[in-house]
Amino acid sequence: MKNSPSHLILSAPCLWLSCLALVVGAWSGQAAEKDKASPVFETGIIAGPTAAYSHPRYVSLARLTNGDLLSVFAGMVDASPDKAAIWSSYSEDHGRTWSKPVIAVDTPETMDADPSIVVTKDRVLVVATTRKAKELISTTFPFATSRDQGRTWTPSGEINHFHNYSSGKLQAATRLRSGRLLQPFCWDQILEKKGSTIKEPAERNMISVAAVLYSDDDGHTWKRGGDLDITGVPGGGGINGLDEICLAEMSDGSIYALCRTGVDHLYEARSTDQGMTWSKPKPSALVASNAPASLTVLDQPKGTLVVIWNETAKNDRKPLSVAYSTDDARTWSKSRTVFKDYSPYPSIAQAADGTIVASWFQKVDGGTAIGFARFNWAWLTAQP
């Protein structure tokens, strides 16, 4: 029966379908490889002005353990700054589309801003930087916890930052290969002494010190890491000292830091002991003025470092540029422009499919919006 004509008649369509499947599969694979090799660049909006907030600002991005992307930002209310809260939105398709934002942290009658994300093994934390809007006195780090990949949030207390006035905490915590979590932030030398005041314009009269908190128990408790200080370097009309620090772990296990300054370059430093001490900060090769950067290490291509920042010596926070390094931040590629207009406080992460996703806030009718761009390695390395 095995070789009967009826069997052959019945088997022929199956054989034909199997061959077709192989052809289609091969074609799909070739198309996927072609798409991967072709430059891709897309832009969009995560959140714009709403009835709840007119000025969404200060965004932080991170990839979650299930492969989704999470975006958190401060929903600022110009008429009532103390109503500002931290909102979150997630993407299930590698940054193409984003969920409707929901509140993650909302401290009553107090301004929640400068959010950061901590991705642990079994939960996600969103940490705010909170103070009364009209008071430069002290800040707290209240946080909320999600156990469902950023869909819902539960208020969970405060993280001790060990200083009186801390800020500049916009980058997601970095998980080292050892398992240690590093959370970058900064604190002010003048306001460290309780009762001290700062003259207006406040930013020009602050003296900022970059710093890290670290956790060796997956974000349950936090301790003080090392400080990065350039006291004595004038701000040139911007912030004095080092502010708004971002981190990345290098191929040799050292930690690389980039910090906002008020002068004409981002400053860099390195740690060889997991953030406990740092080399003397020095100007990096990246031209910038009074605006922060963001870093991410790619897993595709493995170990490549990507930076996004406002590449200008002027205090106008445009354009927004991106560059990469394949030698642990010793040299950088020629930059490419991600957004040509006003675009401060960027954040960057790599999606699970290898796409690089960046976000920032920009001016729009009625306020500001959280903008984003998606691009691939082929676009980043193509000649502009």
N, C-alpha and C positions, 0 to 999 in steps of 0.2 A: 504493500500500500504506500510505502514511503515514496516510491518513484512513479506512482500512477499519474496519468494525465490530469485527473481531477486535482490531485495534490499540487501539481505544478501550476494549474490554473489559479488555485487559491493562493499559492505562495507568491506569484508574480507581482500582484499589487503591493504586498508587504515588502518584497525586495525593492520594488521601485520607490516606495515611500522611504525605506531605509537609506537608499542611495540619495534621494532628495534631501533627507535630513542631514546627511554628511556634507552635501554640497552647500546647503543653507548654513550649516554650522561653520564650515570653512570660510564662507563668504562673510558671515557675521564676525568671525574672529579677525579676518583681514580688515573689515570695516572698523572694528574697535581699535585695532592697532593704528589704522590710518587716522582715526579721530584723535587718538592719544598723541600722535606725532604732529597733528595740526594745531596751530595756535588757537587757544580759546580764551576770550575775554568777555565777561558779561557784568553788567552793573544793575543795581536795583535799590529798593528802599525796604528796610526792616520795619521801621516805625516812623511816622510823621506826626505833626501836631494833632492832638485830639482834645476832646472836652476835658479830659483828665489832666493833660499836661500840654503846654504850648511849645516847650523846648526840650525834647529828648536829647540828652548829651552824655558824654563820658561812658563809652561803651567798652565792654570786655567780652572776648570770645574764648570758648574752649570746646574741645571735642570730648564727648562723654564716653563712658565705658561701653555703651551700646552702639557707638558710631555716630549718633546724632551730634549736631552742633548746638551749642547754647550761646545765646547773646543776652547780656544783661546791661541795663543802662539806667541813668538817673532821669526820671520824668520831672523836669523842672517846671514850676508854676511861677511865672514872673510876678503876678499880682500877689501871690502868697508863697514866698520861697520856703517857708517852713512846712508847706504841704507836699514838698518834693518827696518822692518815694522811689525805690528801686524796682524796676519792671524786668520781666524775663520773657524771652521768646525762643523757641527751638525750631530746628530744621531737621526733617527726616530724609531730605533728598540732597544732602551735601551742599546746602546753602542756596539752592535754587529758590525755594519758597520758605516762608517763615510763619509760625503760628501767631495767632492774635496775642499780644502781650498781656501778661497777668502780673499782679503785684507779688514781689518776692519779699521785700523788706519795707515796712512802713512804720516809722516811729512817730507817734502822735505829736503834732505841733513842733516838729523838729525837722531840719533839712537832712535827708539821706542822699548822699552823693558818692562819687568816687568808688564804684562797686568793683569787687573782684570775685573770681570764681575759684573754688577749691574742689577738684574732682578727686574723691577718695575711692576706695575699692567697692564700697557698697552704698554710697550716697553722694550728693552734691551739696556744697555749701555756697551761699551767696553772702558776701560780707560787705556791709556798707561802711562809709565814713560819715559820722553823724555829729551835727552840732546845731545850735541855734544860728540861723542865717546871718543875723546881724552881730554875732559875737565871735571874735577871735580870742577864745579863752581856752577851750579844751575840746577834744573830740573823743568819741567812743567808736568801737567796731562791733555793732550789733550784727548778728547773722541769722539766716534762716536755712533750714535743711530740707532737701527733697530726697525721697527714697523711690521716686518713680520717674527718674531721668528728666527732672525739671518741669514736670506737668503741674505739680502742686507743691506748696511751700508751708513749712511750719516754723514759727518763731522759736529760736533755740538759745538765746542768751547773748553774751558778748565775749569777744576775744580780747584778752589783755595785750595792749601794744607797748606797755612799759614806758610810755611817755605821756606828757601832758597834752600836747597838740601834735597830732599826726595826720598826714594827708597823702596825696599822691599815690594812692593804692589802687591802680587801675588794671594791672596785669594779673592774669590768672596765675595761681600758684604753680610752680615748676616742680614736677616729680623727678627726683634724681634716680639713677639706676640702682642706687642703694636702697630706695624706698623713701628717703627723706623728702619732705615737702618744704619748699622755700616760698614764702610769701613776701614779695618786695613792697616797700612803702617808704615814706620819709617822715621826718619829724623836724620841728622848728627849734633852733637853739634859744631864741629870745623868749618864746612862750614856754620853754621848759621850766622856767621858774614861775610858779603860780603867782598870780597877781600882776605879771608883766603885761604891758600893752605894746601895740605896734602902731606907728603913725601911718596915715594914709599918704600915698597909695600903698596898701598893705603889702602886696606882693614884692614891691621893690625894697621894702624894709625888712623882709623876713630873711633869715639865714637858715637854709634848709640842709639837712643831712640825710643822705640816702641810707637805707637800712634793710635788713631782712628779719623776718620771724621764721623759725623752723619747727617742724613737727616730725618726730620719729615714731609716732603712734597713729599714723593715718588721719591726722587732723583733729584728734580728740583733745590734745593739749599742745600749747605753743610756747616756745622759749625765744630768748633774744639771740640773734646772730650778730654778725659784725657790721659796723658802720662804715660808710664811705664818705669822706669829708674833704672839701677843698676850701675851708674857711680862709678868707683872705683874697680869693679870686672874685673881683667885683662882677656884678651881674650885668653891667652895661645897659641898664634900663629894664631888665627882666628879673627873674628870681636870682637871689644870691645863693651860692653853694650848689649842691646837687639835689635834684628833685626828680620825682616820677621815674623810678628805676625799672628796667626790664631785664630779665635773666634768661640764660640758656646754658645747658650742659654741653660741653665740648667732647670730642672723641676721646680725649685722654682723661676724662672725668673731672676736669677743672670747670669752674663756673665763670661765664663771661657776663659782664654787666654793662649796660648802656644807660646813661643818665641825662636827663634834661638839664641844661644850664642856661644862664642868661647871656652867655657869650656866643661866639659864632661857630661852635662845634658841639656835638654830643661828646660827653666824656666817657671813657671806658676804664674798667678795672677787671681783675681776675682773682678768683679764689681757688686755692688748691686744697682746702680743707672743708669743703661742703658749706661754705658761707660763713664760717666762724671768723675768718680774717680775710682782708682784701689787700691787693697791691695798691700802691699809690695811684689814685685816679689821674688820668692824663687825657688830653684831647684825642679823640678818635679821628679817623679820616672822613667822617660824615659831617658835612656842613649842615648846621641847624641853629636856630635861635629861639630860645624860650618856648620850646615845644617838645613833647616827649616822643619816643619811638616805641616800637613793639617788635619782639623777636619770636621766631618759631624755628625749631629744628625739624626738618622733613624726614619722614620715614620712607619717602619715595621722591627723589633719589636719597638714599639713606645717608644721614649725617650732614646734609647741606643746611646751612644756616641762612634764613631769610629775614631781612629787616625792612620795616616800613616806617617812614618818617616824613616830616615836612622839610623838604630839601631847599632851604633858603637861609641866607645870612640876615634877612630882614625879619622883623617881628610881625609877619603878616600870615604865617601858617598856611602857605600854599607855595608850590603844588605839593601833592602827596606822592612820594616816590617809593619804589621798592627796588632792592638789590639783593644779591646773594653772595655767599662765601663758601668755598669748598676747602678752605684751609684754617678752620677754627677762628674766623674773624680777624685774621692777620691781613688779608686783602679783601677788597670787595669788587664785584662786577660793576660795569656801567649801569646806572640806574635806569628804570623805566617809570613813566608817569602813570599813576593809577587814577588820580583825580586832579584836575588842573586848578580848581578853585579852592576857596577856604575849606579846610578839611582837618581840623585838629583832633588830637586824642585818638590815634588809630589803634586797632588791635588786629592780630593776625593769627591764623591757625590753619592746619592742614586737615581737610576732610578725609573721611575714611576711604574715599575713592581716589585719593591723591591730589584732588583739586585744592588749590590754595585759596583761602577765603579771607578777605580783609574787610574791616568795618571802621567807621569814623562818624563824626557828625558834621552836617553841612547846612547852609542857609537855604530855606525854602520860604515860599509865601506863607505867612501866618506863624513863622517861628523857625525851628530847625527840624532836621530829620536825621535818623540813623541810616546812613547809606552803606552799601556794601559792593564789593567786586569779587568775582570768581574768575580765576585764571589758572592755566596749567603751566607745567614746566616748559612746554614748547613755546608759549607766549613769553614767559619770563626770560628765556635764553635767546629768543629771536632778535634780530637786529631791528631796532625801532625805525 
